[in-house]
């Protein structure tokens, strides 16, 4: 099936076939079917990371009806780059050291990468199905400031296609004002492959959002969250959060490390409380 799919996708590149909507749809359907088959064969972390990395490309964006400008394409490529780099980091299981371990099984690991610096990895299980977690983190991302005290505001500046958004995030000051207010401008890419969801991002430049008074413009990325149903328990979700961040300013590394690892642990608890809240009945 894969060779046939490749031929179908290659056909789209020919000039006289580019406007054939039906062919595009056939290619998208064929790719989706192949990815679903691969997802069902997944046997472990290395398998699903490899699958998402291999299959995540700009093809889905090129299949869309609306053409993208050169600037929009550059943002899409940045999102793809963040996804690929993040999965590459998570795929290397060597060298991780425990920063924090909580009694409920939550843990934060870290390691230092030559070209990135220190990165943190949160591993938790949430007692909610994947769709609920995905909806809260992606569909309702602008509401994050309502339930996560570490976040003051998240605003979507621009949507590009179905996978990519540009956001502006304002982080709240840390307790005791150890770390003052920071803000970020990021490109985010959300990909779904079978039963696995990857939410990746990295800092970017956006002319309409210059540095804000009262905030230090920090940088993040590559960073990502990976969501998968817990093996044998589809009503639970395994969440892995890779955090790579440069807070800027003159801050001791010991304080930065403490703040970032605690931020990840706190995030898991805030997310659980948010997802466990009663849902208001419709009118």
LOVORO-638742 format. One line per field, with one value per residue: z, x, y of N, C-alpha, C in turn. Coordinates in steps of 0.05 Angstrom, whole numbers, padded with zeros to 5 digits. Layout:
BEGIN
nc3: [Z,...]
nc1: [X,...]
nc2: [Y,...]
cac3: [Z,...]
cac1: [X,...]
cac2: [Y,...]
cc3: [Z,...]
cc1: [X,...]
cc2: [Y,...]
//
This chain:
BEGIN
nc3: [00000,00015,-00028,-00069,-00046,-00045,-00100,-00112,-00083,-00107,-00156,-00150,-00153,-00207,-00256,-00287,-00256,-00208,-00192,-00184,-00143,-00124,-00129,-00091,-00045,-00046,-00038,00014,00043,00035,00059,00112,00124,00121,00163,00207,00207,00219,00270,00300,00301,00335,00386,00429,00463,00429,00380,00369,00369,00326,00285,00284,00274,00223,00191,00198,00162,00113,00078,00089,00096,00046,00018,00028,00009,00009,-00011,00017,00041,00032,00082,00116,00104,00123,00178,00184,00172,00214,00257,00243,00247,00302,00322,00300,00323,00378,00384,00370,00413,00456,00438,00449,00500,00535,00588,00620,00681,00746,00770,00802,00839,00851,00898,00873,00826,00787,00753,00742,00696,00673,00628,00599,00537,00485,00443,00458,00513,00581,00588,00607,00627,00636,00662,00666,00686,00668,00693,00652,00588,00525,00487,00518,00545,00502,00479,00519,00521,00468,00436,00473,00488,00498,00545,00585,00623,00660,00694,00705,00748,00735,00687,00657,00612,00549,00482,00417,00360,00306,00260,00220,00170,00189,00228,00251,00294,00315,00376,00434,00497,00565,00622,00691,00748,00788,00853,00908,00875,00852,00800,00752,00712,00650,00578,00517,00447,00404,00356,00343,00334,00320,00316,00297,00299,00287,00348,00376,00398,00384,00408,00390,00395,00388,00400,00362,00313,00309,00276,00291,00345,00385,00436,00502,00550,00616,00615,00607,00547,00537,00513,00482,00467,00426,00444,00469,00478,00487,00477,00495,00496,00556,00560,00558,00586,00563,00582,00608,00603,00580,00590,00564,00574,00544,00562,00543,00555,00556,00602,00601,00624,00687,00721,00772,00756,00790,00813,00768,00750,00793,00793,00742,00742,00784,00764,00723,00752,00782,00740,00722,00765,00766,00716,00723,00761,00732,00690,00720,00737,00747,00692,00664,00655,00594,00568]
nc1: [00016,00040,00077,00039,00011,00052,00060,00011,00013,00057,00037,00008,00045,00053,00043,-00005,-00041,-00048,-00092,-00132,-00179,-00204,-00163,-00127,-00156,-00160,-00107,-00099,-00134,-00112,-00062,-00078,-00101,-00057,-00025,-00058,-00056,-00002,00000,-00030,00004,00043,00091,00117,00149,00194,00175,00126,00146,00182,00146,00113,00151,00171,00125,00106,00102,00105,00067,00011,-00004,00005,-00034,-00080,-00135,-00129,-00079,-00015,00020,00088,00109,00074,00085,00136,00127,00098,00138,00173,00143,00141,00195,00204,00173,00199,00251,00239,00216,00261,00294,00264,00264,00314,00335,00377,00417,00382,00364,00334,00296,00252,00208,00143,00095,00049,00066,00080,00135,00195,00245,00312,00362,00425,00436,00482,00472,00425,00418,00396,00343,00276,00234,00171,00133,00071,00008,-00058,-00123,-00163,-00196,-00160,-00183,-00208,-00165,-00134,-00171,-00173,-00120,-00109,-00156,-00179,-00138,-00133,-00158,-00126,-00102,-00143,-00142,-00090,-00044,00007,00005,-00011,-00038,-00060,-00059,-00084,-00052,-00051,-00079,-00058,-00075,-00097,-00064,-00027,-00010,00002,00022,00015,00041,00034,00070,00058,00086,00135,00124,00139,00163,00211,00225,00213,00157,00149,00144,00124,00130,00105,00108,00062,00049,00004,-00005,-00038,-00032,-00057,-00070,-00039,-00021,00014,00038,00073,00124,00159,00198,00186,00190,00146,00119,00075,00073,00110,00163,00137,00120,00141,00148,00195,00221,00222,00249,00230,00235,00264,00200,00150,00087,00066,00013,-00019,-00063,-00067,-00035,-00077,-00116,-00158,-00187,-00153,-00097,-00031,00016,00070,00115,00160,00204,00237,00271,00290,00296,00318,00352,00387,00393,00405,00426,00411,00364,00331,00327,00300,00252,00230,00224,00188,00146,00128,00109,00069,00036,00014,-00019,-00055,-00079,-00105,-00143,-00173,-00194,-00225,-00267,-00338,-00382,-00421,-00491,-00527,-00570]
nc2: [-00024,00025,00039,00050,00092,00130,00139,00162,00210,00233,00243,00290,00330,00341,00389,00391,00365,00388,00418,00383,00368,00321,00282,00300,00292,00237,00223,00244,00212,00161,00166,00176,00126,00092,00113,00102,00046,00038,00060,00023,-00019,-00003,-00013,00008,00065,00081,00064,00093,00145,00144,00134,00180,00218,00203,00207,00258,00315,00368,00355,00349,00401,00422,00397,00424,00466,00522,00566,00581,00639,00662,00676,00651,00598,00595,00597,00549,00513,00523,00504,00449,00438,00446,00403,00358,00363,00360,00309,00279,00290,00267,00215,00196,00160,00160,00186,00216,00246,00243,00296,00310,00270,00248,00223,00203,00182,00218,00249,00287,00292,00307,00332,00353,00383,00392,00431,00455,00463,00456,00411,00393,00339,00319,00266,00239,00209,00220,00218,00218,00213,00214,00251,00289,00313,00332,00368,00407,00427,00443,00459,00493,00528,00583,00591,00576,00609,00613,00570,00554,00577,00593,00616,00676,00695,00670,00681,00673,00694,00686,00640,00586,00548,00482,00461,00496,00551,00618,00644,00687,00687,00703,00697,00686,00720,00686,00654,00697,00731,00714,00701,00748,00774,00741,00738,00705,00693,00648,00594,00544,00475,00426,00358,00298,00229,00171,00141,00176,00241,00300,00360,00411,00464,00527,00587,00646,00700,00755,00806,00838,00834,00862,00869,00872,00923,00917,00863,00810,00787,00722,00659,00598,00528,00476,00449,00405,00369,00304,00262,00202,00146,00109,00047,-00008,00018,00057,00101,00133,00179,00182,00231,00266,00317,00356,00406,00462,00519,00588,00635,00684,00745,00758,00706,00658,00591,00550,00568,00574,00521,00498,00526,00514,00457,00451,00480,00446,00401,00426,00442,00393,00379,00422,00416,00366,00381,00417,00385,00352,00381,00394,00389,00438,00433,00435,00487]
cac3: [00000,00016,-00055,-00083,-00034,-00054,-00128,-00112,-00073,-00127,-00179,-00144,-00159,-00235,-00260,-00298,-00237,-00182,-00186,-00182,-00115,-00118,-00125,-00065,-00024,-00046,-00025,00043,00055,00034,00079,00138,00128,00127,00190,00226,00208,00233,00298,00313,00304,00354,00408,00452,00458,00406,00357,00363,00363,00299,00266,00282,00262,00195,00177,00201,00141,00103,00057,00096,00091,00017,00007,00034,-00014,00010,-00013,00038,00033,00039,00110,00130,00100,00141,00205,00184,00173,00241,00273,00237,00258,00331,00326,00294,00343,00404,00383,00370,00441,00471,00429,00460,00528,00551,00602,00636,00711,00760,00784,00821,00838,00869,00907,00855,00802,00770,00756,00724,00689,00659,00618,00585,00509,00476,00426,00468,00542,00599,00581,00628,00616,00654,00655,00684,00676,00675,00694,00633,00562,00509,00474,00538,00550,00477,00476,00538,00515,00441,00428,00493,00499,00507,00572,00604,00645,00679,00712,00711,00760,00724,00662,00660,00589,00524,00460,00390,00343,00278,00253,00194,00164,00211,00247,00261,00305,00328,00402,00453,00524,00587,00646,00716,00764,00806,00881,00919,00853,00846,00771,00744,00690,00624,00557,00495,00422,00396,00335,00354,00313,00332,00297,00307,00283,00301,00376,00388,00392,00391,00408,00391,00391,00393,00398,00335,00311,00297,00275,00304,00374,00395,00465,00518,00573,00641,00611,00594,00525,00540,00490,00488,00445,00419,00466,00460,00495,00473,00490,00485,00515,00573,00551,00573,00600,00544,00596,00620,00583,00588,00580,00566,00567,00541,00566,00537,00558,00564,00615,00597,00648,00704,00741,00778,00744,00810,00816,00743,00750,00813,00784,00719,00749,00801,00746,00709,00772,00788,00716,00722,00785,00757,00694,00734,00774,00710,00676,00738,00745,00737,00667,00667,00637,00573,00573]
cac1: [00000,00056,00085,00016,00007,00074,00054,-00012,00022,00075,00022,-00002,00065,00053,00028,-00032,-00058,-00048,-00118,-00152,-00186,-00209,-00138,-00116,-00171,-00153,-00081,-00102,-00147,-00093,-00042,-00091,-00104,-00030,-00017,-00074,-00046,00023,-00006,-00040,00027,00062,00097,00130,00156,00210,00159,00108,00162,00192,00124,00105,00173,00172,00101,00099,00115,00089,00048,-00017,-00009,00004,-00059,-00103,-00144,-00120,-00050,-00002,00040,00116,00112,00059,00099,00159,00117,00092,00164,00184,00128,00151,00222,00201,00163,00220,00272,00228,00214,00288,00304,00249,00271,00340,00329,00402,00426,00361,00367,00310,00296,00231,00190,00121,00084,00028,00078,00091,00164,00208,00273,00326,00389,00437,00442,00502,00462,00400,00420,00382,00315,00262,00215,00150,00119,00048,-00016,-00081,-00147,-00183,-00190,-00143,-00198,-00213,-00139,-00128,-00189,-00166,-00094,-00108,-00180,-00185,-00113,-00135,-00170,-00106,-00098,-00165,-00138,-00062,-00034,00033,00000,-00029,-00055,-00051,-00074,-00077,-00048,-00057,-00082,-00048,-00084,-00110,-00045,-00007,-00019,00022,00010,00030,00036,00045,00074,00055,00110,00137,00119,00161,00175,00238,00228,00193,00139,00160,00125,00134,00115,00112,00093,00054,00041,-00011,-00007,-00050,-00025,-00070,-00078,-00018,-00023,00038,00035,00101,00126,00184,00196,00188,00187,00121,00121,00052,00074,00137,00167,00117,00129,00136,00154,00220,00214,00238,00248,00226,00237,00240,00184,00126,00072,00057,-00010,-00025,-00079,-00051,-00038,-00096,-00135,-00163,-00199,-00131,-00079,-00003,00025,00098,00119,00188,00205,00263,00264,00310,00281,00333,00358,00408,00381,00422,00416,00397,00336,00317,00321,00280,00226,00220,00215,00164,00125,00117,00094,00045,00019,00000,-00040,-00075,-00093,-00123,-00166,-00189,-00209,-00244,-00289,-00364,-00389,-00448,-00511,-00536,-00596]
cac2: [00000,00049,00048,00062,00119,00148,00146,00180,00236,00244,00253,00317,00350,00347,00414,00389,00351,00402,00429,00361,00365,00293,00268,00309,00279,00209,00221,00248,00188,00139,00171,00172,00097,00081,00121,00087,00019,00039,00066,-00001,-00037,00009,-00031,00022,00093,00086,00059,00115,00169,00140,00136,00208,00234,00197,00215,00287,00330,00390,00345,00354,00429,00427,00385,00441,00482,00550,00568,00596,00658,00654,00679,00630,00573,00595,00589,00520,00498,00525,00485,00422,00435,00442,00376,00338,00365,00351,00280,00269,00291,00247,00189,00188,00155,00160,00211,00230,00245,00250,00321,00309,00247,00252,00198,00193,00172,00240,00253,00305,00284,00328,00327,00376,00378,00412,00452,00465,00469,00437,00406,00379,00320,00311,00241,00236,00196,00235,00201,00228,00203,00232,00272,00311,00327,00346,00391,00428,00438,00454,00474,00514,00538,00611,00591,00565,00627,00611,00547,00550,00602,00601,00630,00699,00698,00658,00693,00664,00717,00679,00612,00580,00521,00467,00451,00515,00577,00636,00652,00704,00678,00718,00680,00700,00721,00663,00662,00712,00747,00705,00706,00767,00767,00735,00732,00689,00692,00621,00580,00518,00456,00403,00335,00273,00206,00148,00147,00193,00270,00315,00389,00421,00492,00541,00615,00657,00729,00763,00835,00851,00831,00869,00865,00887,00937,00903,00835,00802,00769,00698,00641,00569,00509,00461,00438,00391,00351,00280,00249,00175,00130,00090,00019,-00025,00035,00080,00123,00149,00189,00187,00257,00272,00345,00365,00434,00474,00547,00607,00656,00709,00759,00748,00688,00635,00566,00533,00578,00568,00492,00493,00538,00500,00430,00454,00489,00423,00386,00441,00441,00367,00380,00442,00403,00346,00394,00429,00365,00338,00399,00387,00402,00450,00422,00454,00499]
cc3: [00000,-00011,-00071,-00073,-00044,-00083,-00129,-00103,-00094,-00150,-00175,-00153,-00189,-00240,-00269,-00279,-00211,-00174,-00184,-00153,-00107,-00113,-00099,-00043,-00022,-00032,00005,00056,00056,00055,00107,00144,00135,00155,00212,00229,00224,00263,00313,00317,00325,00378,00432,00444,00434,00380,00350,00356,00334,00278,00262,00268,00232,00179,00179,00180,00132,00083,00064,00091,00062,00004,00011,00010,-00014,00008,00009,00027,00041,00069,00125,00127,00118,00170,00206,00186,00201,00260,00269,00249,00288,00337,00322,00315,00370,00405,00383,00398,00458,00463,00439,00490,00546,00565,00618,00666,00724,00775,00807,00817,00860,00875,00888,00828,00783,00774,00734,00721,00675,00648,00603,00557,00499,00461,00436,00497,00558,00591,00603,00615,00638,00644,00676,00670,00686,00673,00677,00606,00545,00497,00493,00543,00525,00474,00494,00530,00487,00435,00447,00504,00509,00535,00593,00628,00667,00701,00719,00722,00748,00698,00666,00636,00565,00503,00433,00372,00314,00276,00225,00187,00189,00233,00262,00271,00315,00353,00417,00481,00544,00611,00671,00731,00784,00835,00893,00899,00848,00817,00762,00720,00663,00603,00534,00470,00409,00371,00346,00332,00327,00311,00311,00288,00298,00328,00390,00379,00401,00388,00412,00387,00396,00389,00369,00336,00297,00299,00290,00334,00383,00425,00480,00543,00598,00639,00598,00572,00527,00514,00498,00463,00439,00444,00454,00482,00477,00490,00477,00505,00531,00564,00569,00588,00583,00557,00610,00598,00594,00574,00585,00557,00567,00542,00561,00537,00567,00575,00611,00624,00664,00726,00746,00767,00765,00814,00792,00743,00770,00804,00761,00726,00766,00784,00731,00728,00778,00764,00716,00741,00777,00734,00704,00746,00753,00697,00694,00746,00733,00711,00669,00647,00618,00579,00557]
cc1: [00017,00067,00063,00010,00027,00069,00031,-00004,00040,00060,00012,00019,00066,00034,00000,-00051,-00061,-00075,-00140,-00158,-00191,-00184,-00125,-00130,-00164,-00126,-00083,-00114,-00128,-00072,-00053,-00093,-00078,-00021,-00032,-00064,-00019,00019,-00014,-00017,00047,00066,00109,00137,00173,00195,00142,00123,00172,00170,00116,00126,00174,00149,00094,00115,00096,00068,00020,-00023,-00011,-00021,-00083,-00110,-00132,-00090,-00039,00018,00068,00120,00098,00073,00124,00151,00110,00118,00176,00169,00137,00178,00221,00192,00185,00242,00263,00227,00241,00299,00290,00257,00297,00336,00354,00406,00406,00365,00342,00314,00276,00215,00169,00108,00063,00040,00088,00121,00174,00237,00286,00352,00399,00445,00461,00491,00436,00402,00405,00353,00303,00240,00196,00136,00096,00026,-00040,-00106,-00169,-00176,-00174,-00159,-00203,-00188,-00132,-00145,-00181,-00140,-00092,-00132,-00185,-00160,-00115,-00147,-00150,-00101,-00120,-00159,-00108,-00050,-00007,00030,-00019,-00048,-00043,-00070,-00065,-00075,-00055,-00059,-00073,-00055,-00097,-00091,-00028,-00020,00005,00008,00028,00021,00049,00046,00071,00082,00111,00132,00144,00175,00204,00244,00205,00177,00154,00138,00139,00117,00124,00096,00087,00043,00028,-00015,-00020,-00044,-00035,-00079,-00058,-00022,00003,00032,00062,00102,00155,00180,00199,00186,00160,00118,00099,00053,00103,00139,00148,00129,00122,00141,00181,00213,00233,00235,00244,00229,00264,00226,00160,00112,00062,00035,-00016,-00044,-00061,-00056,-00056,-00117,-00141,-00176,-00178,-00111,-00051,00006,00055,00103,00149,00189,00234,00259,00288,00296,00294,00338,00380,00396,00400,00410,00401,00368,00320,00309,00299,00252,00214,00210,00190,00141,00112,00100,00068,00025,00002,-00023,-00062,-00092,-00113,-00148,-00184,-00206,-00229,-00267,-00316,-00370,-00418,-00467,-00521,-00564,-00618]
cc2: [00025,00058,00061,00089,00139,00158,00166,00208,00249,00256,00282,00338,00357,00371,00410,00374,00366,00412,00408,00355,00336,00277,00275,00294,00249,00205,00224,00224,00165,00142,00166,00142,00084,00088,00106,00058,00018,00043,00041,-00021,-00028,-00009,-00017,00050,00098,00082,00083,00140,00167,00144,00165,00224,00229,00209,00244,00302,00353,00381,00352,00383,00435,00416,00403,00458,00510,00551,00586,00616,00648,00656,00657,00603,00572,00588,00559,00504,00500,00506,00457,00418,00431,00414,00356,00339,00354,00321,00266,00268,00270,00219,00178,00185,00155,00187,00226,00225,00255,00277,00320,00283,00250,00225,00186,00182,00193,00243,00272,00296,00308,00317,00351,00368,00400,00436,00465,00476,00449,00436,00390,00362,00311,00286,00238,00220,00212,00217,00212,00218,00224,00255,00295,00327,00343,00371,00414,00442,00451,00471,00497,00527,00567,00613,00581,00583,00626,00589,00542,00576,00611,00616,00653,00702,00683,00669,00682,00689,00711,00649,00608,00551,00508,00459,00472,00541,00592,00646,00672,00695,00696,00700,00697,00700,00697,00673,00676,00730,00740,00708,00724,00758,00763,00733,00718,00693,00665,00613,00552,00500,00432,00381,00311,00251,00182,00156,00165,00222,00283,00345,00401,00451,00503,00571,00624,00688,00735,00793,00850,00849,00837,00864,00883,00899,00921,00873,00831,00782,00744,00681,00612,00553,00499,00449,00424,00375,00328,00267,00222,00161,00112,00062,00003,-00009,00060,00104,00141,00157,00192,00212,00260,00300,00350,00395,00444,00504,00564,00631,00684,00723,00746,00732,00664,00609,00549,00542,00571,00539,00486,00502,00522,00472,00431,00463,00465,00405,00400,00440,00415,00368,00399,00430,00383,00359,00406,00408,00350,00356,00389,00402,00412,00439,00443,00464,00484]
//
